[in-house]
Amino acid sequence: MAGGGHHPFRSDPAVERWSTMHATMYQRFRMTPKATRQVLALGVALPAVLYGLSVYGDDKFEFRARTREDNLSRYSAPSQEKSEE
């Protein structure tokens, strides 16, 4: 068999260093001004914008299918049926 040996691949020191840094990221985290802006932007502003968009577009679309008795226009005028007198 070709290759043989106990180590079938060579480990890259840069990949190993990145893996170690990534695994211990929570130990080195500090709340700097940049991190504070990111937390506020992603944790407060983004949900607020998404909530605002959802409230704005709440009644814009109707996903219920029309039935045979429904008028096809969204806001239809009251029907002008002739009453029998």
Summary of the structure (lengths in Angstrom):
residues: 85
radius of gyration: 31.1
end to end distance: 100.8
largest distance: 101.9
contacts: 99
relative contact order: 0.04
helix: 46%
strand: 0%
